[in-house]
């Protein structure tokens, strides 16, 4: 409980430090900022340092088919899909809010700029990310004493990126997340991970994106694995269409960080895509 309280306290403290950083940065012309380290709000599964513009409303359909390992019996993944419907809103130039629902969870999050990469100046973009997920997969028939609190998972990330050139960008994401309920008695509720992601521009419209997350205190008897995702972004008239293969069918942070079951070495991967519309 103490760890959970400490986690929740990080959010307002981060917000205060954000204001101090932004006050200093606002004195620098926005024309000097390095933009478009990533063209989409996500690299693949991992959040990128891109935020929605003020007033922009995104509607996103994120889809993960079943495992291609199922072969013809599962129609190569078409029979067992997970779909997330998500709304993302740019509250200000530096704060983005979102709400999503999939077969696995409801998910609510905020993303907030703490610092911007400046040309010939500050070398990094730093963004905070906080989310709350409500697990849909826990059944009262299996867990008679289940309460609503048991369904909650909290995630806190620091997204740090650098655009090295017009073609290459890289991001690192230290992460803390707390699951109120874990089905493995050897697994700590409070867990730690570190994510890595990158984008390489292949042509005017195409880029190669890769992200990976290493779980740092997973129980030794856990069935779950670290998620690895590889995909391509296609820029189409100001929008980005993302296609990818990933070892995680779960889309929200709580799922792909702590509950990835796929295994690239066994061909147990999921094809997916993200479609978005901006209003």
C-alpha positions in Angstrom: 0.0 0.0 0.0 2.9 2.4 0.8 4.4 1.7 -2.6 1.0 2.5 -4.3 0.7 5.8 -2.4 4.2 6.7 -3.4 3.4 6.0 -7.0 0.3 8.2 -7.0 2.2 11.0 -5.4 4.6 11.0 -8.4 1.9 12.4 -10.7 1.3 15.8 -9.0 5.0 16.2 -8.2 5.8 15.6 -11.9 3.2 18.1 -12.9 4.8 20.8 -10.7 8.2 20.1 -12.1 6.7 20.3 -15.6 5.5 23.8 -15.0 8.9 25.0 -13.9 10.6 23.4 -16.9 8.0 24.8 -19.4 8.3 28.3 -18.0 12.0 28.3 -18.8 11.5 26.7 -22.2 8.7 29.0 -23.3 11.2 31.9 -23.5 12.9 30.0 -26.4 11.3 30.4 -29.8 9.3 27.3 -30.8 11.0 27.6 -34.2 14.2 26.4 -32.6 12.5 23.2 -31.4 13.5 19.9 -33.0 10.2 18.4 -34.2 8.9 15.1 -35.6 11.3 12.7 -33.8 8.3 10.4 -34.2 5.4 10.9 -36.5 2.9 8.9 -34.6 1.7 9.0 -30.9 3.1 5.5 -30.5 6.3 3.9 -31.8 4.6 0.5 -32.0 3.3 -0.4 -28.5 5.5 2.1 -26.6 4.2 5.7 -26.3 6.4 8.1 -28.3 7.2 11.7 -27.2 4.8 13.1 -29.8 1.8 14.9 -28.3 -1.5 15.8 -30.0 -1.7 19.5 -31.0 -4.0 21.7 -28.9 -7.6 21.1 -29.8 -7.0 18.1 -32.0 -9.2 15.1 -31.3 -7.9 11.7 -32.5 -10.1 8.6 -33.0 -7.8 5.5 -33.1 -8.6 1.9 -34.0 -5.8 -0.3 -32.8 -6.1 -4.0 -33.9 -4.1 -7.1 -33.0 -5.0 -10.3 -34.8 -4.5 -13.7 -33.1 -1.1 -15.5 -33.2 0.1 -16.3 -36.7 1.3 -19.6 -35.2 -2.3 -20.8 -35.1 -2.0 -21.4 -38.9 -5.0 -22.4 -40.9 -6.9 -23.6 -37.8 -7.1 -20.0 -36.5 -7.0 -18.6 -40.0 -3.6 -17.2 -39.3 -4.8 -15.1 -36.4 -8.0 -13.7 -38.0 -10.3 -15.7 -35.7 -8.9 -14.4 -32.3 -8.4 -10.6 -32.4 -8.2 -7.8 -29.9 -9.4 -4.4 -30.9 -9.0 -1.1 -29.0 -11.0 2.0 -29.7 -9.4 5.1 -28.4 -10.0 8.9 -28.2 -7.0 11.2 -27.8 -7.4 15.0 -27.2 -4.9 17.7 -27.1 -5.9 19.7 -24.0 -3.0 22.2 -24.5 0.2 22.1 -26.6 1.9 20.3 -23.8 -0.9 18.1 -22.3 -2.6 15.2 -24.1 -5.5 13.1 -22.6 -6.9 9.8 -23.8 -9.6 7.2 -23.0 -9.7 3.7 -24.6 -11.5 0.4 -24.4 -10.6 -3.0 -25.7 -11.6 -6.6 -25.0 -8.9 -6.7 -22.3 -9.3 -3.4 -20.5 -10.5 0.2 -20.1 -7.6 2.6 -20.2 -7.3 6.3 -19.2 -4.0 8.2 -19.6 -2.3 11.6 -19.8 0.9 12.6 -21.5 2.6 15.9 -20.7 5.7 17.6 -22.1 8.5 18.4 -19.6 11.2 19.5 -22.0 11.7 19.9 -25.7 14.8 19.1 -27.8 16.2 22.4 -29.0 18.4 22.8 -32.1 22.0 23.6 -30.9 20.6 23.5 -27.3 18.9 21.1 -25.0 19.5 17.6 -26.6 16.4 15.7 -25.5 12.7 15.7 -25.5 11.2 14.6 -22.2 7.6 13.6 -21.7 5.7 12.2 -18.7 3.1 9.5 -19.2 0.6 8.3 -16.6 -2.2 5.7 -17.0 -4.9 3.9 -15.2 -6.2 0.6 -16.6 -9.3 -1.4 -15.5 -8.8 -5.1 -16.2 -11.8 -6.7 -18.1 -10.4 -10.2 -18.0 -10.8 -11.0 -14.3 -14.0 -13.0 -13.7 -15.9 -13.2 -10.5 -16.7 -16.8 -11.2 -13.0 -17.6 -10.9 -12.3 -15.1 -8.1 -15.4 -14.9 -5.8 -13.7 -12.3 -3.5 -12.9 -10.0 -6.5 -13.4 -6.3 -5.8 -13.2 -3.3 -8.2 -9.9 -2.3 -6.8 -8.4 -5.6 -7.8 -9.0 -4.7 -11.5 -6.8 -1.5 -11.3 -3.3 -1.1 -12.7 -1.3 2.1 -12.5 1.5 3.0 -14.9 4.1 5.9 -14.7 6.6 6.4 -17.4 9.3 8.9 -18.4 9.7 9.1 -22.1 13.1 10.5 -23.2 13.9 10.8 -26.9 16.4 12.3 -29.2 16.2 13.0 -32.9 19.7 12.3 -34.2 19.1 13.2 -37.8 16.2 13.5 -40.3 16.2 9.7 -40.5 17.0 8.4 -37.0 15.3 8.9 -33.7 15.6 6.9 -30.5 13.7 6.8 -27.2 14.2 5.3 -23.7 11.4 4.8 -21.3 12.0 3.9 -17.6 8.7 2.6 -16.2 7.1 1.8 -12.9 3.7 0.0 -12.8 1.6 -1.4 -10.0 -1.0 -4.2 -10.5 -3.4 -4.4 -7.6 -4.0 -8.1 -8.4 -1.4 -10.5 -9.7 -2.2 -14.2 -10.3 1.3 -15.3 -9.3 2.0 -15.2 -5.6 5.8 -14.8 -6.3 5.2 -11.7 -8.4 5.5 -8.3 -6.7 2.5 -6.0 -7.3 4.9 -3.1 -7.9 7.0 -3.8 -11.0 9.7 -2.1 -13.0 10.6 -2.1 -16.7 12.6 -0.1 -19.2 11.5 0.4 -22.7 13.6 1.2 -25.8 12.3 2.3 -29.2 13.5 3.8 -32.4 12.4 5.1 -35.8 14.4 5.0 -39.0 13.0 6.9 -42.1 13.3 4.7 -45.1 11.8 7.1 -47.7 9.6 10.2 -47.8 6.5 8.2 -46.6 7.9 5.1 -45.0 9.7 4.4 -41.7 10.8 1.4 -39.8 9.9 1.3 -36.1 11.0 -1.0 -33.4 10.3 -1.1 -29.7 11.2 -3.5 -26.8 10.6 -3.5 -23.0 12.7 -5.3 -20.5 10.9 -6.3 -17.3 13.3 -5.8 -14.4 11.7 -7.8 -11.5 9.6 -10.5 -13.1 9.1 -13.6 -10.9 11.4 -16.5 -11.9 8.4 -18.8 -12.4 6.4 -16.3 -14.6 5.0 -17.4 -17.9 5.2 -13.9 -19.3 8.0 -12.5 -21.6 9.4 -9.2 -22.7 7.6 -7.6 -25.6 9.3 -7.0 -28.9 7.6 -5.2 -31.8 8.6 -4.4 -35.3 6.6 -2.3 -37.7 6.3 0.2 -40.5 4.7 3.6 -40.6 3.1 4.9 -43.8 2.5 8.7 -43.9 -0.6 9.4 -46.0 -1.7 13.1 -46.4 -0.8 14.1 -42.9 -2.0 10.9 -41.3 0.1 7.9 -40.2 -1.0 4.3 -40.8 1.0 1.8 -38.7 1.4 -1.9 -39.5 3.4 -4.2 -37.3 4.3 -7.6 -35.9 4.5 -7.9 -32.1 4.8 -10.5 -29.4 2.1 -8.9 -27.4 -1.6 -9.0 -28.2 -2.4 -6.6 -25.4 -2.3 -3.0 -26.4 -2.5 -0.9 -23.2 0.7 -0.5 -21.2 -0.4 -2.8 -18.3 -0.9 -5.7 -20.8 2.2 -5.5 -23.0 4.6 -4.6 -20.1 3.5 -7.3 -17.7 1.5 -9.9 -19.6 3.1 -10.6 -22.9 2.8 -14.3 -23.9 4.1 -14.3 -27.5 7.5 -15.6 -28.4 9.3 -14.6 -31.6 11.6 -17.7 -31.5 8.5 -19.9 -31.8 6.7 -17.8 -34.4 4.2 -16.9 -31.8 3.6 -13.2 -32.9 0.6 -11.1 -33.7 0.0 -8.9 -36.8 -1.6 -5.6 -36.0 -2.3 -2.1 -37.3 -3.3 1.3 -36.0 -5.8 3.5 -37.9 -6.5 7.1 -36.9 -8.6 10.0 -37.8 -8.0 13.5 -36.6 -10.9 16.0 -36.1 
